[in-house]
């Protein structure tokens, strides 16, 4: 299997079109088609289904893409390490992070990497934890910051911070006179939550199941900005960390109540064991950990005052980390 054919295949899969892939690669469409046919002949399987709007991956194509992306990224890492041996880490590292956490983590991380790793280029992608986990396993990203990652062979998981979880609603709601919400309230309040397989939803489902509570979920939304907009209109409540709501709470647009008993979602850094051994990815991983230590110890991370940064409430169905 030739690397050129594998790269062409990956590009066609990303664009979903032979013509757009050929334009991006600056190679004629017949040349791209020949490489794809060559791969299909070698593997004895169809990799794409052709249709009027372009192409889509077959099941065999999806499996090849998952493995091929990992192979190509490893080759890129090897090339960058060899080139950068004399002057330190160099190359591109793709980091996936949930938008709310990324809002606070990424600016400080970019500054640190620019200062201490000048030959390293960060590529940042955002998404919910369920999608990030899939990108990581498929080799589409190098490192990921996500909530409650599931242990998986070949990957290392490093805890970063336990973020307290709050019930979030309109600021003029007066039903929580005690200043906090209880787990039983989730059975009667209209809840707007992410859909499965988002990590926060998975953890919530397990948490309430153990307490034999059925949450009153009226809507599933996989976007924090939309969830916040719906809450501001009084359509429902949600469960979020302060990273996701700090600005709206400060502006008086939302109100957050602690949950009793206290709950936290664990944010962790995840990467493949093999990749983390490389100088490039290892250096970026250490930068992520260092930035998080600074943000949490200083109280700059929302919901973790400096004096209480080391105190952690009970975790929400938090599986033990493994490496």
RODO-2510 file (C-alpha; in nm, 4 decimals, decimal comma):
residues 323
     n   res          X          Y          Z
     1     x     0,0000     0,0000     0,0000
     2     x     0,1574     0,3253    -0,1155
     3     x     0,1555     0,6313     0,1095
     4     x     0,0584     0,8510    -0,1838
     5     x    -0,2532     0,6454    -0,2451
     6     x    -0,3355     0,6548     0,1253
     7     x    -0,3024     1,0345     0,1336
     8     x    -0,5232     1,0722    -0,1733
     9     x    -0,7803     0,8402    -0,0164
    10     x    -0,7831     1,0414     0,3071
    11     x    -0,8321     1,3676     0,1166
    12     x    -1,1229     1,2294    -0,0866
    13     x    -1,2819     1,1015     0,2350
    14     x    -1,2472     1,4421     0,4020
    15     x    -1,3955     1,6352     0,1087
    16     x    -1,6518     1,3734     0,0066
    17     x    -1,5747     1,4538    -0,3532
    18     x    -1,3134     1,3435    -0,6074
    19     x    -1,3214     1,6779    -0,7857
    20     x    -1,2768     1,8865    -0,4706
    21     x    -1,0028     1,6545    -0,3492
    22     x    -0,8177     1,6855    -0,6780
    23     x    -0,8427     2,0655    -0,6595
    24     x    -0,7028     2,0637    -0,3068
    25     x    -0,4215     1,8261    -0,4026
    26     x    -0,3598     2,0162    -0,7279
    27     x    -0,3660     1,6885    -0,9151
    28     x    -0,5958     1,5878    -1,1979
    29     x    -0,9114     1,4036    -1,1034
    30     x    -0,8258     1,0987    -1,3197
    31     x    -0,4950     1,0652    -1,1329
    32     x    -0,6765     1,0676    -0,7978
    33     x    -0,9317     0,8166    -0,9279
    34     x    -0,6542     0,5823    -1,0405
    35     x    -0,4994     0,5809    -0,6939
    36     x    -0,8347     0,5066    -0,5332
    37     x    -0,9015     0,2200    -0,7780
    38     x    -0,5522     0,0888    -0,7088
    39     x    -0,6281     0,0781    -0,3354
    40     x    -0,9640    -0,0894    -0,3942
    41     x    -0,8024    -0,3515    -0,6193
    42     x    -0,5286    -0,4193    -0,3646
    43     x    -0,7767    -0,4546    -0,0782
    44     x    -1,0467    -0,6289    -0,2780
    45     x    -1,3131    -0,4002    -0,1330
    46     x    -1,5026    -0,0918    -0,2438
    47     x    -1,3909     0,2071    -0,0394
    48     x    -1,6448     0,4632    -0,1644
    49     x    -2,0038     0,4659    -0,2768
    50     x    -2,0516     0,7029    -0,5686
    51     x    -2,3636     0,9214    -0,5858
    52     x    -2,4808     1,2386    -0,7533
    53     x    -2,3357     1,4713    -0,4890
    54     x    -1,9940     1,3091    -0,4559
    55     x    -1,8794     1,0003    -0,2679
    56     x    -1,9307     0,8500     0,0779
    57     x    -1,7264     0,5917     0,2621
    58     x    -1,8276     0,2284     0,2717
    59     x    -1,7761     0,0314     0,5937
    60     x    -1,4427    -0,0920     0,4551
    61     x    -1,3522     0,2662     0,3708
    62     x    -1,4312     0,3825     0,7240
    63     x    -1,2049     0,1164     0,8703
    64     x    -0,9217     0,2066     0,6334
    65     x    -0,9625     0,5765     0,7125
    66     x    -0,9371     0,5104     1,0862
    67     x    -0,6137     0,3158     1,0491
    68     x    -0,4761     0,5314     0,7682
    69     x    -0,5122     0,8556     0,9597
    70     x    -0,3193     0,7092     1,2492
    71     x    -0,0400     0,5869     1,0199
    72     x    -0,0080     0,9198     0,8395
    73     x    -0,0025     1,1173     1,1635
    74     x     0,2715     0,8919     1,3031
    75     x     0,4778     0,9456     0,9906
    76     x     0,4311     1,3222     1,0192
    77     x     0,5366     1,3089     1,3831
    78     x     0,8458     1,1053     1,2941
    79     x     0,9406     1,3502     1,0200
    80     x     0,8956     1,6503     1,2475
    81     x     1,0985     1,4922     1,5271
    82     x     1,3883     1,4040     1,2989
    83     x     1,3903     1,7527     1,1505
    84     x     1,3727     1,9157     1,4917
    85     x     1,6291     1,7038     1,6762
    86     x     1,8940     1,9731     1,6675
    87     x     1,6786     2,2609     1,7870
    88     x     1,4113     2,0997     2,0029
    89     x     1,0509     1,9970     1,9317
    90     x     0,9045     2,1138     1,6026
    91     x     0,5947     2,0296     1,4036
    92     x     0,2163     2,0382     1,4280
    93     x     0,0154     1,9028     1,7209
    94     x    -0,3633     1,8819     1,7024
    95     x    -0,5423     1,9315     2,0339
    96     x    -0,9140     1,8692     2,0748
    97     x    -1,0930     2,0369     2,3631
    98     x    -1,4481     2,0998     2,4758
    99     x    -1,5436     2,4624     2,3923
   100     x    -1,6169     2,5703     2,7503
   101     x    -1,2836     2,4435     2,8832
   102     x    -1,1029     2,5644     2,5728
   103     x    -1,2237     2,9190     2,6318
   104     x    -0,9977     2,9382     2,9369
   105     x    -0,7278     2,6853     2,8534
   106     x    -0,6403     2,7619     2,4922
   107     x    -0,5350     3,1313     2,5131
   108     x    -0,2929     3,0632     2,7993
   109     x    -0,1683     2,7464     2,6281
   110     x    -0,1049     2,9231     2,2973
   111     x     0,0962     3,1912     2,4768
   112     x     0,3028     2,9337     2,6633
   113     x     0,3732     2,7236     2,3543
   114     x     0,4721     3,0325     2,1542
   115     x     0,7114     3,1324     2,4319
   116     x     0,8645     2,7958     2,5185
   117     x     0,8125     2,5872     2,2024
   118     x     0,8545     2,8367     1,9179
   119     x     0,8851     2,5699     1,6462
   120     x     0,5629     2,3950     1,7476
   121     x     0,2365     2,4825     1,5760
   122     x    -0,0875     2,4096     1,7589
   123     x    -0,4021     2,3142     1,5742
   124     x    -0,7094     2,3443     1,7967
   125     x    -1,0428     2,1724     1,7326
   126     x    -1,3474     2,1951     1,9567
   127     x    -1,6359     1,9606     2,0226
   128     x    -1,8320     1,7644     2,2798
   129     x    -1,6489     1,4878     2,4642
   130     x    -1,8280     1,2078     2,2801
   131     x    -1,7065     1,3343     1,9437
   132     x    -1,3590     1,4153     2,0731
   133     x    -1,3159     1,0603     2,2010
   134     x    -1,4010     0,9274     1,8544
   135     x    -1,1527     1,1642     1,6856
   136     x    -0,8822     1,0554     1,9280
   137     x    -0,9354     0,6840     1,8702
   138     x    -0,9424     0,7344     1,4940
   139     x    -0,6160     0,9254     1,5038
   140     x    -0,7686     1,2500     1,3789
   141     x    -0,6261     1,4420     1,6772
   142     x    -0,3061     1,3950     1,8777
   143     x    -0,4156     1,5045     2,2246
   144     x    -0,7530     1,5718     2,3814
   145     x    -0,8929     1,7435     2,6885
   146     x    -1,2250     1,5805     2,7668
   147     x    -1,4495     1,4922     3,0565
   148     x    -1,4479     1,1491     3,2167
   149     x    -1,2613     0,9632     2,9395
   150     x    -1,3194     0,5915     2,9258
   151     x    -1,0057     0,3820     2,9836
   152     x    -0,8774     0,2346     2,6580
   153     x    -0,5778     0,0172     2,5875
   154     x    -0,2913     0,2117     2,4324
   155     x    -0,3969     0,5492     2,5737
   156     x    -0,2808     0,7423     2,8779
   157     x    -0,5144     0,9566     3,0873
   158     x    -0,3887     1,2377     3,3121
   159     x    -0,6387     1,4166     3,5424
   160     x    -0,6332     1,7943     3,5085
   161     x    -0,9144     1,9361     3,7232
   162     x    -1,2425     1,8323     3,8855
   163     x    -1,5011     2,0929     3,7861
   164     x    -1,8038     2,1428     4,0140
   165     x    -2,1378     2,1000     3,8381
   166     x    -2,4240     2,3497     3,8817
   167     x    -2,7912     2,3579     3,7995
   168     x    -2,8346     2,6558     3,5671
   169     x    -3,1510     2,8578     3,5085
   170     x    -3,2929     3,2088     3,4685
   171     x    -3,1655     3,4648     3,7206
   172     x    -3,5171     3,5567     3,8400
   173     x    -3,6046     3,2017     3,9454
   174     x    -3,6828     3,1979     4,3194
   175     x    -3,7658     2,8338     4,3835
   176     x    -3,4262     2,7526     4,5419
   177     x    -3,4537     2,9516     4,8634
   178     x    -3,1883     2,7370     5,0284
   179     x    -2,9331     2,8550     4,7733
   180     x    -2,8782     2,5112     4,6243
   181     x    -3,0598     2,2411     4,4278
   182     x    -3,0969     1,8780     4,5227
   183     x    -3,0671     1,5698     4,3084
   184     x    -3,4402     1,5051     4,3523
   185     x    -3,5134     1,8347     4,1740
   186     x    -3,3952     1,6821     3,8450
   187     x    -3,7092     1,4677     3,8342
   188     x    -3,9437     1,7672     3,8163
   189     x    -3,7484     2,0452     3,6476
   190     x    -3,7524     2,0690     3,2642
   191     x    -3,3967     1,9802     3,1664
   192     x    -3,2066     2,0654     2,8474
   193     x    -2,9103     1,8304     2,8139
   194     x    -2,6641     1,7043     2,5530
   195     x    -2,7504     1,3775     2,3836
   196     x    -2,5570     1,0558     2,4215
   197     x    -2,2678     0,9744     2,3831
   198     x    -2,1662     1,3079     2,5361
   199     x    -1,9670     1,2354     2,8524
   200     x    -2,1666     1,4677     3,0782
   201     x    -2,4921     1,2996     2,9704
   202     x    -2,3447     0,9540     3,0178
   203     x    -2,2264     1,0427     3,3680
   204     x    -2,5597     1,2029     3,4592
   205     x    -2,7558     0,8996     3,3397
   206     x    -2,5458     0,6693     3,5552
   207     x    -2,5627     0,9027     3,8539
   208     x    -2,9421     0,9370     3,8612
   209     x    -2,9925     0,5672     3,7836
   210     x    -2,8061     0,4732     4,0996
   211     x    -3,0457     0,6954     4,2946
   212     x    -3,3518     0,5640     4,1089
   213     x    -3,4383     0,9091     3,9780
   214     x    -3,5763     0,9702     3,6287
   215     x    -3,4661     1,3153     3,5071
   216     x    -3,7270     1,5251     3,3283
   217     x    -3,5422     1,5775     2,9981
   218     x    -3,7535     1,7931     2,7663
   219     x    -3,4900     1,8612     2,5005
   220     x    -3,1508     1,7355     2,3821
   221     x    -2,9102     1,9969     2,2435
   222     x    -2,5466     1,9383     2,1506
   223     x    -2,4303     2,2982     2,1647
   224     x    -2,3589     2,4987     2,4806
   225     x    -2,4417     2,8356     2,3238
   226     x    -2,7859     2,7103     2,2200
   227     x    -2,8427     2,5542     2,5626
   228     x    -2,7616     2,8866     2,7285
   229     x    -2,9950     3,0738     2,4914
   230     x    -3,2802     2,8365     2,5734
   231     x    -3,2183     2,8738     2,9463
   232     x    -3,2238     3,2532     2,9175
   233     x    -3,5667     3,2276     2,7529
   234     x    -3,6939     3,0253     3,0476
   235     x    -3,7479     2,7092     2,8440
   236     x    -3,5613     2,4890     3,0885
   237     x    -3,2621     2,4199     3,3109
   238     x    -2,9338     2,2468     3,2474
   239     x    -2,6328     2,1031     3,4305
   240     x    -2,3117     2,2843     3,3444
   241     x    -1,9741     2,3746     3,4868
   242     x    -1,8816     2,7350     3,5561
   243     x    -1,6522     2,7390     3,2520
   244     x    -1,9607     2,7218     3,0333
   245     x    -2,1594     2,9934     3,2111
   246     x    -1,9156     3,2257     3,3922
   247     x    -1,9675     3,5232     3,1584
   248     x    -2,3473     3,4911     3,1528
   249     x    -2,3644     3,4580     3,5312
   250     x    -2,1417     3,7638     3,5769
   251     x    -2,3647     3,9593     3,3375
   252     x    -2,6797     3,8550     3,5246
   253     x    -2,8161     3,6551     3,2313
   254     x    -2,8049     3,3191     3,4094
   255     x    -2,8039     3,1905     3,7639
   256     x    -2,6217     2,8832     3,8932
   257     x    -2,7103     2,6792     4,2006
   258     x    -2,4769     2,4192     4,3563
   259     x    -2,6127     2,0656     4,3631
   260     x    -2,6393     1,8717     4,6865
   261     x    -2,4739     1,6290     4,7233
   262     x    -2,1860     1,8029     4,5467
   263     x    -2,0878     1,6726     4,2045
   264     x    -1,7868     1,7266     3,9801
   265     x    -1,6896     1,6337     3,6261
   266     x    -1,3268     1,5366     3,5804
   267     x    -1,1412     1,7058     3,2957
   268     x    -0,8442     1,5005     3,1761
   269     x    -0,5705     1,5046     2,9139
   270     x    -0,5669     1,1979     2,6894
   271     x    -0,3220     1,0778     2,4257
   272     x    -0,1900     0,7534     2,2863
   273     x     0,0930     0,6029     2,4890
   274     x     0,3140     0,5755     2,1822
   275     x     0,2561     0,9345     2,0761
   276     x     0,3147     1,0782     2,4232
   277     x     0,6603     0,9224     2,4221
   278     x     0,7570     1,1456     2,1321
   279     x     0,9382     1,4684     2,2102
   280     x     0,6859     1,6819     2,0235
   281     x     0,3595     1,5533     2,1735
   282     x     0,5192     1,5035     2,5130
   283     x     0,6300     1,8671     2,5246
   284     x     0,2821     1,9934     2,4355
   285     x     0,1214     1,7598     2,6903
   286     x     0,3482     1,8984     2,9623
   287     x     0,2543     2,2526     2,8556
   288     x    -0,1150     2,1657     2,8936
   289     x    -0,0560     2,0285     3,2418
   290     x     0,1534     2,3296     3,3430
   291     x    -0,1087     2,5771     3,2203
   292     x    -0,3831     2,3939     3,4065
   293     x    -0,1771     2,3959     3,7256
   294     x    -0,1341     2,7727     3,6916
   295     x    -0,5019     2,8361     3,6170
   296     x    -0,6362     2,6218     3,9003
   297     x    -0,3853     2,7256     4,1669
   298     x    -0,4358     3,0950     4,0918
   299     x    -0,8152     3,0716     4,0989
   300     x    -0,8377     3,1826     3,7351
   301     x    -1,0305     2,8671     3,6452
   302     x    -1,4019     2,9425     3,7077
   303     x    -1,5525     2,7700     4,0063
   304     x    -1,2200     2,7015     4,1780
   305     x    -1,1281     2,9859     4,4158
   306     x    -0,7608     2,9916     4,5003
   307     x    -0,8126     2,8834     4,8607
   308     x    -1,0280     2,5878     4,7546
   309     x    -0,8594     2,4867     4,4321
   310     x    -0,7313     2,1622     4,5825
   311     x    -1,0618     2,0577     4,7391
   312     x    -1,2673     1,8293     4,5182
   313     x    -1,6381     1,7493     4,5555
   314     x    -1,7625     1,3999     4,4917
   315     x    -1,7023     1,2827     4,1371
   316     x    -1,9907     1,2025     3,9088
   317     x    -1,9524     0,8351     3,8141
   318     x    -1,5809     0,8899     3,7643
   319     x    -1,4098     0,5696     3,6538
   320     x    -1,0528     0,5157     3,7782
   321     x    -0,7860     0,6467     3,5454
   322     x    -0,5511     0,3968     3,3888
   323     x    -0,2487     0,4253     3,1679
***
